[in-house]
Amino acid sequence: MSLASHIEELKRKHQDLSTKVDNAQRAPGVSTLDVSELKKQKLRLKEEIERLSGN
């Protein structure tokens, strides 16, 4: 897998997590702990994307 395709895959996963976070925040009964964990995963992906992109 090339670096560019790896970064694109990470961006896709980041977008998927964004959608999950949005849905979880609107859904009744979803704990703030679950939302927080999704946000942490999203942040880790963002940091990895930035690191690989050289930003």
N, CA, C and O atoms as a GROMACS GRO file, in nm:
protein
  220
    1MET      N    1   0.086  -0.118   0.000
    1MET     CA    2   0.000   0.000   0.000
    1MET      C    3   0.090   0.124   0.000
    1MET      O    4   0.181   0.136   0.082
    2SER      N    5   0.064   0.213  -0.091
    2SER     CA    6   0.143   0.337  -0.097
    2SER      C    7   0.104   0.429   0.018
    2SER      O    8  -0.001   0.414   0.080
    3LEU      N    9   0.191   0.524   0.044
    3LEU     CA   10   0.165   0.620   0.152
    3LEU      C   11   0.038   0.700   0.123
    3LEU      O   12  -0.044   0.721   0.212
    4ALA      N   13   0.021   0.742  -0.002
    4ALA     CA   14  -0.098   0.821  -0.038
    4ALA      C   15  -0.226   0.741  -0.017
    4ALA      O   16  -0.324   0.794   0.034
    5SER      N   17  -0.225   0.615  -0.056
    5SER     CA   18  -0.347   0.535  -0.038
    5SER      C   19  -0.372   0.506   0.110
    5SER      O   20  -0.487   0.497   0.153
    6HIS      N   21  -0.264   0.492   0.187
    6HIS     CA   22  -0.280   0.472   0.332
    6HIS      C   23  -0.342   0.596   0.396
    6HIS      O   24  -0.432   0.584   0.480
    7ILE      N   25  -0.295   0.713   0.356
    7ILE     CA   26  -0.351   0.838   0.410
    7ILE      C   27  -0.498   0.850   0.370
    7ILE      O   28  -0.581   0.891   0.452
    8GLU      N   29  -0.531   0.817   0.248
    8GLU     CA   30  -0.671   0.823   0.203
    8GLU      C   31  -0.759   0.728   0.284
    8GLU      O   32  -0.872   0.761   0.318
    9GLU      N   33  -0.708   0.610   0.315
    9GLU     CA   34  -0.782   0.514   0.397
    9GLU      C   35  -0.804   0.570   0.538
    9GLU      O   36  -0.912   0.556   0.594
   10LEU      N   37  -0.701   0.633   0.593
   10LEU     CA   38  -0.715   0.694   0.726
   10LEU      C   39  -0.817   0.807   0.723
   10LEU      O   40  -0.895   0.822   0.817
   11LYS      N   41  -0.818   0.886   0.617
   11LYS     CA   42  -0.915   0.994   0.603
   11LYS      C   43  -1.057   0.938   0.595
   11LYS      O   44  -1.151   0.996   0.651
   12ARG      N   45  -1.073   0.826   0.524
   12ARG     CA   46  -1.205   0.764   0.514
   12ARG      C   47  -1.251   0.715   0.651
   12ARG      O   48  -1.367   0.734   0.689
   13LYS      N   49  -1.161   0.653   0.725
   13LYS     CA   50  -1.196   0.606   0.860
   13LYS      C   51  -1.230   0.724   0.951
   13LYS      O   52  -1.320   0.715   1.033
   14HIS      N   53  -1.156   0.834   0.935
   14HIS     CA   54  -1.182   0.955   1.015
   14HIS      C   55  -1.322   1.007   0.985
   14HIS      O   56  -1.395   1.043   1.077
   15GLN      N   57  -1.360   1.010   0.858
   15GLN     CA   58  -1.494   1.057   0.820
   15GLN      C   59  -1.602   0.963   0.874
   15GLN      O   60  -1.706   1.008   0.919
   16ASP      N   61  -1.576   0.833   0.868
   16ASP     CA   62  -1.671   0.736   0.923
   16ASP      C   63  -1.691   0.759   1.073
   16ASP      O   64  -1.804   0.752   1.123
   17LEU      N   65  -1.582   0.787   1.144
   17LEU     CA   66  -1.593   0.813   1.286
   17LEU      C   67  -1.669   0.943   1.312
   17LEU      O   68  -1.744   0.952   1.410
   18SER      N   69  -1.650   1.043   1.227
   18SER     CA   70  -1.725   1.168   1.241
   18SER      C   71  -1.874   1.141   1.235
   18SER      O   72  -1.951   1.195   1.314
   19THR      N   73  -1.913   1.058   1.141
   19THR     CA   74  -2.054   1.022   1.126
   19THR      C   75  -2.104   0.947   1.249
   19THR      O   76  -2.213   0.973   1.299
   20LYS      N   77  -2.023   0.853   1.299
   20LYS     CA   78  -2.061   0.778   1.419
   20LYS      C   79  -2.076   0.870   1.540
   20LYS      O   80  -2.169   0.854   1.618
   21VAL      N   81  -1.985   0.965   1.554
   21VAL     CA   82  -1.992   1.060   1.666
   21VAL      C   83  -2.120   1.141   1.656
   21VAL      O   84  -2.193   1.156   1.754
   22ASP      N   85  -2.148   1.194   1.538
   22ASP     CA   86  -2.269   1.274   1.518
   22ASP      C   87  -2.394   1.193   1.553
   22ASP      O   88  -2.483   1.241   1.623
   23ASN      N   89  -2.399   1.070   1.504
   23ASN     CA   90  -2.515   0.984   1.531
   23ASN      C   91  -2.526   0.950   1.679
   23ASN      O   92  -2.636   0.950   1.735
   24ALA      N   93  -2.414   0.922   1.742
   24ALA     CA   94  -2.414   0.886   1.883
   24ALA      C   95  -2.459   1.003   1.970
   24ALA      O   96  -2.528   0.984   2.070
   25GLN      N   97  -2.418   1.124   1.932
   25GLN     CA   98  -2.456   1.240   2.011
   25GLN      C   99  -2.606   1.268   2.001
   25GLN      O  100  -2.664   1.327   2.092
   26ARG      N  101  -2.668   1.228   1.893
   26ARG     CA  102  -2.811   1.251   1.875
   26ARG      C  103  -2.897   1.137   1.930
   26ARG      O  104  -3.016   1.154   1.956
   27ALA      N  105  -2.835   1.020   1.948
   27ALA     CA  106  -2.911   0.903   1.989
   27ALA      C  107  -2.933   0.903   2.140
   27ALA      O  108  -2.840   0.924   2.217
   28PRO      N  109  -3.056   0.879   2.181
   28PRO     CA  110  -3.081   0.867   2.325
   28PRO      C  111  -3.020   0.737   2.378
   28PRO      O  112  -3.021   0.634   2.310
   29GLY      N  113  -2.968   0.743   2.496
   29GLY     CA  114  -2.916   0.622   2.559
   29GLY      C  115  -2.770   0.593   2.530
   29GLY      O  116  -2.716   0.497   2.584
   30VAL      N  117  -2.706   0.672   2.447
   30VAL     CA  118  -2.564   0.652   2.422
   30VAL      C  119  -2.486   0.728   2.529
   30VAL      O  120  -2.507   0.848   2.549
   31SER      N  121  -2.398   0.658   2.596
   31SER     CA  122  -2.327   0.721   2.708
   31SER      C  123  -2.223   0.820   2.658
   31SER      O  124  -2.171   0.808   2.547
   32THR      N  125  -2.196   0.918   2.742
   32THR     CA  126  -2.093   1.016   2.708
   32THR      C  127  -1.957   0.950   2.701
   32THR      O  128  -1.868   0.997   2.630
   33LEU      N  129  -1.938   0.841   2.774
   33LEU     CA  130  -1.813   0.767   2.770
   33LEU      C  131  -1.793   0.706   2.631
   33LEU      O  132  -1.682   0.708   2.577
   34ASP      N  133  -1.899   0.653   2.573
   34ASP     CA  134  -1.890   0.596   2.438
   34ASP      C  135  -1.858   0.704   2.336
   34ASP      O  136  -1.775   0.684   2.247
   35VAL      N  137  -1.923   0.818   2.347
   35VAL     CA  138  -1.897   0.930   2.256
   35VAL      C  139  -1.753   0.977   2.273
   35VAL      O  140  -1.684   1.006   2.174
   36SER      N  141  -1.709   0.986   2.396
   36SER     CA  142  -1.572   1.030   2.424
   36SER      C  143  -1.470   0.935   2.361
   36SER      O  144  -1.370   0.979   2.306
   37GLU      N  145  -1.495   0.806   2.369
   37GLU     CA  146  -1.403   0.708   2.311
   37GLU      C  147  -1.399   0.722   2.159
   37GLU      O  148  -1.291   0.714   2.099
   38LEU      N  149  -1.513   0.744   2.096
   38LEU     CA  150  -1.516   0.765   1.951
   38LEU      C  151  -1.435   0.890   1.914
   38LEU      O  152  -1.362   0.890   1.815
   39LYS      N  153  -1.450   0.995   1.993
   39LYS     CA  154  -1.377   1.119   1.966
   39LYS      C  155  -1.226   1.098   1.982
   39LYS      O  156  -1.147   1.155   1.906
   40LYS      N  157  -1.186   1.018   2.079
   40LYS     CA  158  -1.044   0.989   2.098
   40LYS      C  159  -0.989   0.912   1.978
   40LYS      O  160  -0.879   0.940   1.932
   41GLN      N  161  -1.065   0.815   1.929
   41GLN     CA  162  -1.023   0.740   1.811
   41GLN      C  163  -1.009   0.833   1.691
   41GLN      O  164  -0.914   0.822   1.614
   42LYS      N  165  -1.104   0.923   1.676
   42LYS     CA  166  -1.102   1.020   1.568
   42LYS      C  167  -0.978   1.110   1.578
   42LYS      O  168  -0.913   1.136   1.477
   43LEU      N  169  -0.947   1.156   1.697
   43LEU     CA  170  -0.830   1.241   1.717
   43LEU      C  171  -0.702   1.166   1.685
   43LEU      O  172  -0.612   1.222   1.623
   44ARG      N  173  -0.692   1.039   1.726
   44ARG     CA  174  -0.572   0.961   1.696
   44ARG      C  175  -0.553   0.946   1.545
   44ARG      O  176  -0.442   0.955   1.494
   45LEU      N  177  -0.664   0.925   1.474
   45LEU     CA  178  -0.656   0.915   1.328
   45LEU      C  179  -0.610   1.047   1.268
   45LEU      O  180  -0.525   1.050   1.179
   46LYS      N  181  -0.665   1.157   1.317
   46LYS     CA  182  -0.627   1.289   1.266
   46LYS      C  183  -0.479   1.314   1.288
   46LYS      O  184  -0.410   1.362   1.198
   47GLU      N  185  -0.430   1.281   1.406
   47GLU     CA  186  -0.288   1.301   1.436
   47GLU      C  187  -0.201   1.215   1.346
   47GLU      O  188  -0.096   1.260   1.300
   48GLU      N  189  -0.243   1.092   1.321
   48GLU     CA  190  -0.167   1.002   1.232
   48GLU      C  191  -0.166   1.056   1.089
   48GLU      O  192  -0.064   1.051   1.021
   49ILE      N  193  -0.280   1.106   1.043
   49ILE     CA  194  -0.288   1.164   0.908
   49ILE      C  195  -0.192   1.282   0.897
   49ILE      O  196  -0.117   1.293   0.801
   50GLU      N  197  -0.195   1.370   0.997
   50GLU     CA  198  -0.106   1.486   0.996
   50GLU      C  199   0.041   1.446   1.001
   50GLU      O  200   0.125   1.505   0.933
   51ARG      N  201   0.070   1.346   1.080
   51ARG     CA  202   0.209   1.300   1.091
   51ARG      C  203   0.258   1.245   0.957
   51ARG      O  204   0.369   1.275   0.913
   52LEU      N  205   0.175   1.163   0.894
   52LEU     CA  206   0.214   1.104   0.767
   52LEU      C  207   0.218   1.205   0.653
   52LEU      O  208   0.296   1.191   0.559
   53SER      N  209   0.134   1.307   0.664
   53SER     CA  210   0.129   1.410   0.560
   53SER      C  211   0.243   1.511   0.575
   53SER      O  212   0.269   1.590   0.484
   54GLY      N  213   0.308   1.508   0.688
   54GLY     CA  214   0.418   1.601   0.712
   54GLY      C  215   0.373   1.738   0.754
   54GLY      O  216   0.450   1.834   0.744
   55ASN      N  217   0.249   1.751   0.802
   55ASN     CA  218   0.195   1.882   0.844
   55ASN      C  219   0.226   1.905   0.989
   55ASN      O  220   0.190   2.009   1.044
   0.00000   0.00000   0.00000
